[in-house]
Amino acid sequence: MSTQVHTLQTLALRKEYPGTVALNDVTVSFTGGQVHALIGKNGAGKSTLVKLIAGAIEPTGGSILVDAREVQLQSPQDALQRGIVAVHQELSLVPELTVAENILLGRLPKKPGFGRSIIDWRQVYTRAEHVLAGLGVSIDVRARAGTLGVAQQQSVEIAKAMSYEPSILILDEPTSALAQHETQRLFDLLRMLAARGVVLLYITHRLQELREIADTVTVLRNGLLVGTIGIAEANPSTIVHMMFGEVVQRVRPADLSARTEPFVEVQSFSRQGAFTDINFTVNKGEILGIAGLLGSGRTELLRGMFGADPPDTGELIIGGERITPSDPQQMKDLGVVLTPENRKDQGLVQLLNTRINLCLASLNRLSSHGFITQAREQSSVDRNIRELDIKVANTEAPVAFLSGGNQQKVVVGKWLNTSPRLVLFDEPTRGIDIQAKQQIFQIIWDLSKRGISCIVVSSELEELLDICHRILIMRQGRIVTDVRPGEISLENLFAVCMKEEV
């Protein structure tokens, strides 16, 4: 039985919004049997192209061809019927449904019963387990999706896509929340699908992944197609130049030294199933990194310090005062704030505009005699946009319209308006491009210079080596050691996180 090699093509594909052209007459072809990387900085048009191909939005002009035939995609259902499946960067699981229900949502198998058709729950769980097993993923299919971590939710999203047996599979930042071994498992799956003739469109900001998984690299910039090159030609300098032209590489300031004055002491922090007996000190102006594999307890620790998920035991000492975190409002009043890993659901209100999102955490500072005026808000917003270099055409438009990097800067700006003394950054550069990452680094360095302490959790260990004064390493909910960036290599840092001998 021969394998059909599928094709996907766009002809002068265009998408306009009021005042902007998001995609400008893009003509490009993708053939099955290969993994095609699609890259570009935030706002380049990648997500717009994906949404058009996936039927989430309709084009202003141009056409889409599948297997050399023009298709009209007026809804995601139209795309699914033609074998086009997209896994978007923003997770779309229903938190209250089980893993199995999410994987087979809208397609739950049924059987006759009580004179009518009822859901065959045995088949639901069996089919979901089969799909997950094909991915090499072990997740309880009866667990509610909302109880899973981001990495496991990402795996469920991919499993849901695979359950459709697609001929065209689009993955938008699929590894942004995956551990290294999970990433390798995904790559193995993509190679298997490519061998079956599936068209694979792979969007990533992790340029180091390209040589490992991609066969071709297609670059968009400002809604325009810059070009497509083979992976043999795709050296880092060529790719960066295609994406940005010239990029300002920010170097950690030589005078960035933390003070020796302690600001926060964490004492005997524990929460069952998350972290155990955590003790450390953060000095004033210090940038403290926390490294570790997914599941090591890094995110849970930050949420515990912020009072979002209070610890069972333990306390913080802030300015000589002993505090047991109980809720985020208490910690915000003490100058401790958190930029969460999941900025879409936990850091922003997507339907509200950029102005309101920037002001939400500091309404008490903006009010006068119980009243807040838009003029008072706008002054604060203008300062945020200027100082954080937020690219926004209209602050009255929903924040959901901004690129990932600019959304992250809105989350940071929201908290800076509260005059924090300790900022907890959980994966601050997840899903944003090189240029935006450099800007986030600069923001953290500037905070340090102002005497504001920062704790940074990142799966990108090289980032921690670049920006931090000191790095704690967590394994299985415990801090096992701390290191200084100038005294350890990236390879050895990985090894310590994985409990290998160095």
C-alpha positions as CSV (number, residue, x, y, z in Angstrom):
1,M,0.0,0.0,0.0
2,S,1.6,3.3,-1.2
3,T,1.8,6.3,1.1
4,Q,0.2,9.5,-0.3
5,V,2.4,12.5,-0.1
6,H,0.2,15.4,0.8
7,T,0.8,19.1,-0.2
8,L,-0.2,22.5,1.2
9,Q,0.0,25.7,-0.8
10,T,-1.0,29.3,-0.3
11,L,-1.4,31.8,-3.2
12,A,-1.2,35.5,-2.5
13,L,-2.8,34.9,0.9
14,R,-3.7,38.1,2.6
15,K,-5.3,39.1,5.9
16,E,-6.2,42.7,6.8
17,Y,-7.4,44.2,10.0
18,P,-8.5,47.8,10.5
19,G,-5.3,49.8,10.2
20,T,-2.9,46.9,9.6
21,V,-2.0,44.2,7.2
22,A,-1.3,41.1,9.2
23,L,-0.4,38.9,6.2
24,N,0.7,40.4,2.9
25,D,0.1,38.3,-0.2
26,V,2.1,35.3,1.0
27,T,2.7,32.5,-1.6
28,V,4.4,29.4,-0.2
29,S,4.4,25.6,-0.6
30,F,4.8,22.8,1.9
31,T,5.2,19.1,0.8
32,G,4.6,16.0,2.9
33,G,7.6,13.8,3.8
34,Q,9.4,16.8,5.4
35,V,9.2,18.9,8.5
36,H,8.8,22.6,7.5
37,A,9.8,25.1,10.2
38,L,8.0,28.4,10.1
39,I,9.8,31.1,12.0
40,G,9.7,34.9,12.5
41,K,9.6,37.4,15.4
42,N,6.5,38.1,17.3
43,G,4.0,39.9,15.1
44,A,5.6,38.5,11.9
45,G,2.4,36.9,10.7
46,K,3.0,33.3,11.7
47,S,-0.1,32.9,13.9
48,T,-2.2,34.7,11.3
49,L,-1.0,32.2,8.6
50,V,-1.8,29.3,10.9
51,K,-5.2,30.6,11.8
52,L,-6.1,31.0,8.1
53,I,-4.9,27.5,7.2
54,A,-6.8,26.1,10.2
55,G,-10.0,27.8,9.3
56,A,-10.1,30.0,12.5
57,I,-10.2,33.2,10.5
58,E,-11.1,33.9,6.8
59,P,-8.6,35.6,4.4
60,T,-9.1,39.0,2.9
61,G,-7.7,37.7,-0.3
62,G,-5.8,34.8,-1.9
63,S,-6.4,31.1,-1.7
64,I,-5.3,27.9,0.0
65,L,-4.7,24.6,-1.9
66,V,-4.6,21.2,-0.3
67,D,-3.3,18.4,-2.5
68,A,-3.4,20.9,-5.5
69,R,-7.1,21.6,-5.0
70,E,-8.4,25.0,-3.7
71,V,-10.4,24.7,-0.5
72,Q,-12.7,27.1,1.3
73,L,-12.1,27.1,5.0
74,Q,-14.8,29.1,6.8
75,S,-14.4,27.3,10.1
76,P,-12.1,25.0,12.0
77,Q,-14.6,22.2,11.2
78,D,-14.0,22.8,7.5
79,A,-10.3,22.4,8.1
80,L,-10.7,19.2,10.1
81,Q,-12.8,17.6,7.4
82,R,-9.9,18.2,5.0
83,G,-7.4,16.7,7.4
84,I,-5.9,20.0,8.6
85,V,-5.3,20.0,12.4
86,A,-3.5,22.7,14.4
87,V,-2.1,22.6,17.9
88,H,-2.0,26.3,19.0
89,Q,0.4,27.8,21.4
90,E,-2.5,28.9,23.7
91,L,-3.9,25.7,25.2
92,S,-7.6,25.1,24.4
93,L,-8.4,22.2,26.8
94,V,-11.6,22.2,28.8
95,P,-10.3,22.2,32.4
96,E,-13.3,20.5,34.0
97,L,-13.4,17.6,31.5
98,T,-11.2,14.5,31.7
99,V,-8.1,13.9,29.6
100,A,-10.1,11.3,27.6
101,E,-13.0,13.6,27.0
102,N,-10.7,16.4,25.8
103,I,-8.9,14.1,23.4
104,L,-12.2,12.9,21.9
105,L,-14.2,16.1,22.4
106,G,-17.2,16.1,20.0
107,R,-16.5,12.5,18.9
108,L,-17.2,10.5,22.0
109,P,-18.0,6.9,20.9
110,K,-21.5,5.7,21.7
111,K,-23.5,2.5,22.0
112,P,-27.1,1.5,22.2
113,G,-28.6,1.6,25.7
114,F,-32.0,2.2,27.4
115,G,-33.6,2.5,24.0
116,R,-31.3,5.3,22.9
117,S,-27.7,6.0,22.1
118,I,-25.4,6.6,25.2
119,I,-21.7,7.3,25.6
120,D,-19.5,4.2,25.6
121,W,-17.2,5.2,28.4
122,R,-15.1,2.0,28.2
123,Q,-14.3,2.9,24.5
124,V,-13.7,6.5,25.4
125,Y,-10.9,5.6,27.9
126,T,-9.6,2.8,25.7
127,R,-9.2,5.0,22.6
128,A,-7.7,7.9,24.6
129,E,-5.2,5.5,26.2
130,H,-4.3,4.1,22.7
131,V,-3.6,7.6,21.3
132,L,-1.4,8.6,24.3
133,A,0.4,5.2,24.1
134,G,1.2,6.0,20.4
135,L,2.9,9.2,21.6
136,G,4.7,7.4,24.4
137,V,3.0,9.6,27.0
138,S,1.8,8.3,30.3
139,I,-1.1,10.3,31.7
140,D,-4.2,9.2,33.6
141,V,-7.0,9.5,31.0
142,R,-9.6,9.9,33.8
143,A,-7.8,12.9,35.4
144,R,-9.3,16.3,34.9
145,A,-7.3,18.4,32.4
146,G,-7.3,21.3,34.8
147,T,-5.3,19.4,37.4
148,L,-2.4,18.8,34.9
149,G,0.8,20.8,34.6
150,V,1.4,22.8,31.5
151,A,3.7,20.2,30.0
152,Q,1.1,17.4,30.4
153,Q,-1.6,19.7,29.0
154,Q,0.6,20.3,26.0
155,S,0.9,16.5,25.5
156,V,-2.9,16.1,25.7
157,E,-3.3,18.9,23.1
158,I,-1.0,17.0,20.7
159,A,-2.7,13.7,21.5
160,K,-6.1,15.3,20.6
161,A,-4.6,16.5,17.3
162,M,-3.2,13.0,16.5
163,S,-6.6,11.4,17.2
164,Y,-7.8,13.0,13.9
165,E,-5.1,11.2,11.9
166,P,-4.3,14.4,10.1
167,S,-2.8,14.8,6.6
168,I,-1.6,18.3,7.5
169,L,-0.4,19.0,11.1
170,I,0.5,22.4,12.3
171,L,2.3,22.8,15.7
172,D,2.7,26.2,17.2
173,E,5.5,26.2,19.8
174,P,4.9,22.6,20.7
175,T,8.0,22.2,22.9
176,S,7.7,25.5,24.8
177,A,6.6,23.5,27.9
178,L,8.1,20.1,27.3
179,A,11.1,18.5,29.0
180,Q,14.1,17.4,26.9
181,H,13.0,13.7,26.8
182,E,9.4,14.7,25.9
183,T,10.8,16.9,23.1
184,Q,12.7,14.0,21.7
185,R,9.6,11.8,21.9
186,L,7.7,14.4,19.9
187,F,10.5,14.7,17.3
188,D,10.4,10.9,16.8
189,L,6.6,11.1,16.3
190,L,7.1,13.9,13.7
191,R,9.6,11.9,11.8
192,M,7.2,9.0,11.7
193,L,4.4,11.2,10.4
194,A,6.7,12.7,7.8
195,A,7.5,9.2,6.5
196,R,3.7,8.7,6.0
197,G,3.5,11.7,3.8
198,V,1.9,14.1,6.3
199,V,2.6,17.8,5.8
200,L,4.2,19.1,9.0
201,L,4.4,22.8,9.7
202,Y,6.4,23.5,12.8
203,I,6.5,26.9,14.4
204,T,9.2,27.6,17.0
205,H,11.3,30.4,18.6
206,R,13.8,27.8,19.7
207,L,16.3,28.2,16.9
208,Q,18.5,25.5,18.4
209,E,15.8,22.9,17.5
210,L,15.9,23.6,13.8
211,R,18.9,21.6,12.8
212,E,17.6,18.6,14.8
213,I,14.0,18.5,13.4
214,A,13.5,20.7,10.4
215,D,14.2,20.0,6.7
216,T,13.3,23.5,5.5
217,V,13.0,26.9,7.1
218,T,10.4,29.5,6.0
219,V,10.7,33.0,7.4
220,L,8.1,35.7,7.7
221,R,8.7,39.3,8.7
222,N,6.1,42.0,9.1
223,G,3.5,39.9,7.3
224,L,5.7,39.3,4.3
225,L,7.4,36.1,3.1
226,V,11.2,36.6,3.4
227,G,12.0,33.2,1.9
228,T,12.5,29.5,2.3
229,I,15.8,27.8,2.7
230,G,17.0,24.2,3.2
231,I,18.3,23.3,6.6
232,A,21.8,23.0,5.3
233,E,21.8,26.7,4.5
234,A,20.1,27.7,7.8
235,N,23.1,28.7,10.0
236,P,22.2,30.9,13.0
237,S,23.4,34.2,11.5
238,T,21.5,33.6,8.3
239,I,18.3,32.9,10.2
240,V,18.6,35.8,12.6
241,H,19.3,38.2,9.7
242,M,16.2,36.9,7.8
243,M,14.0,37.3,10.9
244,F,15.2,40.7,12.1
245,G,17.7,42.3,9.9
246,E,20.1,43.4,12.6
247,V,19.5,42.4,16.2
248,V,20.9,44.3,19.2
249,Q,22.5,41.6,21.4
250,R,22.3,42.8,25.0
251,V,25.1,41.8,27.3
252,R,24.8,41.5,31.0
253,P,26.1,44.8,32.5
254,A,29.6,44.4,34.1
255,D,28.5,46.5,37.1
256,L,25.4,44.4,37.9
257,S,26.3,43.3,41.4
258,A,23.8,42.3,44.1
259,R,23.9,43.9,47.5
260,T,24.7,41.8,50.5
261,E,21.7,43.0,52.4
262,P,19.1,40.2,52.7
263,F,15.6,41.1,51.6
264,V,13.7,37.8,51.8
265,E,14.4,34.7,53.8
266,V,12.5,31.5,53.0
267,Q,12.4,29.2,56.0
268,S,11.2,25.6,56.1
269,F,8.8,26.0,53.2
270,S,6.8,22.7,52.5
271,R,3.7,21.8,50.6
272,Q,2.7,18.2,50.2
273,G,3.3,16.8,46.8
274,A,5.1,20.0,45.6
275,F,8.2,21.0,47.6
276,T,9.8,20.0,50.9
277,D,11.9,22.0,53.5
278,I,12.9,24.9,51.2
279,N,15.4,27.3,52.8
280,F,17.2,30.2,51.0
281,T,17.8,33.9,51.1
282,V,17.4,36.5,48.4
283,N,19.5,39.7,48.8
284,K,18.3,43.1,47.8
285,G,18.7,43.6,44.0
286,E,19.8,40.0,43.5
287,I,18.7,38.0,40.5
288,L,18.3,34.5,41.7
289,G,17.7,31.7,39.2
290,I,15.9,28.4,39.9
291,A,16.8,25.5,37.6
292,G,15.4,22.0,37.5
293,L,13.5,19.6,35.3
294,L,9.8,20.0,34.8
295,G,8.1,18.6,37.9
296,S,10.9,19.6,40.2
297,G,8.7,22.0,42.1
298,R,10.0,25.3,40.7
299,T,6.6,26.8,39.7
300,E,4.9,25.5,42.8
301,L,7.5,27.2,45.0
302,L,6.9,30.6,43.4
303,R,3.2,30.2,43.7
304,G,3.7,29.3,47.4
305,M,5.8,32.4,48.0
306,F,3.1,34.5,46.3
307,G,0.3,33.0,48.3
308,A,-1.5,31.6,45.3
309,D,-1.0,28.1,46.6
310,P,0.0,28.7,50.2
311,P,2.6,26.3,51.8
312,D,1.5,23.8,54.5
313,T,4.4,24.9,56.7
314,G,7.1,27.5,56.7
315,E,7.3,31.3,56.5
316,L,9.0,34.2,54.9
317,I,11.0,36.9,56.7
318,I,10.6,40.2,55.0
319,G,12.4,43.2,56.5
320,G,12.6,41.3,59.8
321,E,8.9,40.5,59.9
322,R,7.8,36.9,59.8
323,I,5.0,36.2,57.2
324,T,3.1,33.1,56.4
325,P,1.8,33.6,52.8
326,S,-1.9,33.1,52.6
327,D,-3.1,34.9,49.5
328,P,-1.8,37.1,46.6
329,Q,-3.3,40.3,47.9
330,Q,-1.3,40.0,51.2
331,M,1.9,39.4,49.3
332,K,1.3,42.2,46.8
333,D,0.8,44.6,49.8
334,L,4.3,43.4,51.0
335,G,5.8,44.1,47.6
336,V,6.0,40.5,46.3
337,V,4.5,39.9,42.8
338,L,4.4,37.0,40.3
339,T,4.5,36.9,36.5
340,P,3.0,33.5,35.9
341,E,4.1,30.8,33.5
342,N,0.7,30.8,31.8
343,R,0.3,34.5,31.0
344,K,-2.8,34.0,28.9
345,D,-5.0,32.6,31.6
346,Q,-3.3,33.8,34.8
347,G,-1.5,37.0,34.0
348,L,-3.9,38.9,31.7
349,V,-7.6,39.3,31.0
350,Q,-7.6,38.6,27.3
351,L,-10.9,40.4,26.5
352,L,-9.9,43.6,28.2
353,N,-7.8,46.2,26.5
354,T,-4.1,46.9,27.1
355,R,-4.8,50.0,29.1
356,I,-7.0,48.2,31.6
357,N,-4.6,45.2,31.9
358,L,-1.7,47.5,32.7
359,C,-3.7,49.2,35.4
360,L,-5.5,46.3,37.1
361,A,-3.0,45.7,39.8
362,S,-2.6,49.4,40.8
363,L,-6.1,50.8,40.8
364,N,-5.7,51.9,44.4
365,R,-2.7,54.1,43.4
366,L,-4.6,55.6,40.4
367,S,-7.8,56.5,42.3
368,S,-8.5,59.9,43.8
369,H,-11.3,60.1,46.4
370,G,-12.5,56.8,45.1
371,F,-12.6,57.7,41.5
372,I,-10.4,56.7,38.6
373,T,-10.2,58.7,35.4
374,Q,-9.0,57.4,32.0
375,A,-6.6,60.4,31.8
376,R,-4.9,59.3,35.1
377,E,-4.7,55.7,33.8
378,Q,-3.3,56.8,30.5
379,S,-0.4,58.7,32.1
380,S,0.7,55.5,33.8
381,V,0.1,53.4,30.6
382,D,2.2,55.8,28.5
383,R,5.1,55.4,30.9
384,N,4.9,51.6,30.7
385,I,4.8,51.6,26.9
386,R,7.8,54.0,26.7
387,E,10.0,52.3,29.4
388,L,9.2,48.7,28.4
389,D,9.0,49.3,24.7
390,I,5.6,47.7,24.3
391,K,4.6,47.6,20.7
392,V,0.9,48.5,20.7
393,A,-1.0,50.4,18.0
394,N,-4.1,51.0,20.1
395,T,-4.2,50.7,23.9
396,E,-8.0,50.4,23.7
397,A,-7.9,47.2,21.7
398,P,-8.0,43.8,23.5
399,V,-4.7,42.7,24.9
400,A,-5.2,39.4,23.1
401,F,-4.3,41.1,19.8
402,L,-0.7,41.7,21.0
403,S,2.2,39.3,20.2
404,G,3.4,37.0,23.0
405,G,6.4,39.2,23.7
406,N,4.4,42.3,24.1
407,Q,1.8,40.5,26.2
408,Q,4.6,39.4,28.5
409,K,5.7,43.0,28.9
410,V,2.2,44.1,29.7
411,V,2.2,41.5,32.6
412,V,5.5,42.9,33.8
413,G,4.3,46.5,33.5
414,K,1.1,45.7,35.4
415,W,3.2,44.6,38.4
416,L,5.8,47.4,38.1
417,N,3.0,49.9,38.6
418,T,2.6,48.5,42.2
419,S,6.2,49.4,43.1
420,P,7.3,45.8,43.9
421,R,10.3,44.8,46.0
422,L,10.5,41.2,44.8
423,V,9.4,40.0,41.4
424,L,8.9,36.3,40.8
425,F,9.4,35.5,37.1
426,D,8.0,32.1,36.0
427,E,9.3,31.2,32.5
428,P,9.4,34.9,31.5
429,T,10.6,34.2,27.9
430,R,8.4,31.3,27.1
431,G,7.1,31.5,23.5
432,I,8.7,34.9,22.6
433,D,11.2,35.7,20.0
434,I,14.9,36.5,20.3
435,Q,14.4,40.3,20.3
436,A,11.7,40.2,22.9
437,K,13.8,37.9,25.1
438,Q,16.7,40.4,25.0
439,Q,14.2,43.1,26.1
440,I,13.0,41.0,29.0
441,F,16.6,40.4,30.1
442,Q,17.2,44.2,30.1
443,I,14.0,44.7,32.2
444,I,15.3,42.2,34.8
445,W,18.8,43.8,34.9
446,D,17.2,47.3,35.2
447,L,15.1,46.1,38.2
448,S,18.3,44.7,39.8
449,K,20.0,48.1,39.4
450,R,17.1,49.7,41.2
451,G,17.5,47.4,44.1
452,I,14.5,45.2,43.3
453,S,15.1,41.5,43.8
454,C,14.1,39.0,41.2
455,I,13.7,35.2,41.2
456,V,13.7,33.7,37.7
457,V,12.5,30.2,36.8
458,S,13.4,29.1,33.3
459,S,13.6,25.9,31.4
460,E,16.2,27.6,29.2
461,L,19.2,27.0,31.4
462,E,21.5,29.1,29.2
463,E,19.3,32.1,30.0
464,L,19.8,31.6,33.7
465,L,23.6,31.6,33.2
466,D,23.3,34.8,31.2
467,I,21.1,36.9,33.5
468,C,21.5,35.6,37.1
469,H,23.8,36.3,40.0
470,R,23.2,32.9,41.5
471,I,21.2,29.7,40.6
472,L,19.4,27.3,42.9
473,I,18.9,23.8,41.6
474,M,15.7,21.8,42.5
475,R,15.1,18.1,42.1
476,Q,11.9,16.3,43.3
477,G,10.7,19.3,45.3
478,R,14.0,20.0,47.1
479,I,16.9,22.4,46.7
480,V,19.9,20.2,46.2
481,T,22.6,22.9,45.6
482,D,23.3,26.4,44.4
483,V,25.8,27.5,41.8
484,R,27.2,30.7,40.4
485,P,27.1,31.2,36.6
486,G,30.8,32.0,36.2
487,E,31.7,28.8,38.0
488,I,29.7,26.2,36.0
489,S,29.2,25.3,32.3
490,L,25.9,24.8,30.6
491,E,26.6,21.1,30.2
492,N,27.4,20.7,33.9
493,L,24.3,22.7,34.9
494,F,22.2,20.3,32.8
495,A,23.9,17.3,34.4
496,V,23.3,18.6,38.0
497,C,19.6,19.1,37.1
498,M,19.4,15.6,35.8
499,K,21.4,14.2,38.8
500,E,24.3,13.1,36.7
501,E,27.9,13.1,37.9
502,V,30.0,16.1,36.9
